[in-house]
């Protein structure tokens, strides 16, 4: 009889939900095509740790997943259920990644049932609330900020195989903050791109795509397999970028 440990069982359940329901992102099904044993990954905007959990299983005992989340109090119930930070190959980091290191402010909207942490954003260089104007209230929380390059230096990384970036519109700032690491290590990247969130930073989805294409990346979307894509559409929010060189 084959026995599965709890993380493996949880991961299997997550994949099942991703395949057959709208409650998990379908792109999780394609991670195994770009991440393998021994890989070094950074999950930026880890939230409850669904991607961290999936990546942890894929990289195995010889790999490592750095899980970055600025609001450690968020998603506590899910974190306890998933135990996404308990694997031996996961390194949790509390803080945000942005253009300038130091202190920053995370704006957290307030919904009918409390804080909506999944819509939080780093206010540096933003031009107002943008898409979060739909919420009546907001709370500002001071967090530590570092650049992606600075984090890679601090951790002493000598390779970087995969990045997941979900930071509610500030994706270009994260990319720019890690330009040296990205150009050196050429990681594959799964990036959330939604104009409704990006607009508060006075740039567009096309700016993100152009930044990556200029560095010889190709864009793909998940359609029961990774398919080449030319433009960002409102129907899809997660895009895989693969290095061509």
Protein Blocks (a to p, Z undefined) as FASTA:
>chain_A
ZZddfklmmmmmmmmmmmmmckbcfklmmmmmmgcehiacddehklnommmmmmmmmnom
mbccddddfblmgoklmmmmnommmpfkbccdeddddfbgcdddddddddfkbccfklgc
cfehpabjklmlmpmbdcddddddddfklmmmmnopabdfbdcddeehplmmmmmmmmmm
mmmnopacdddddfklmmmnopafklmmmmmmmnopacdddehiacddfbdcfkbcbdcd
ddfZZ
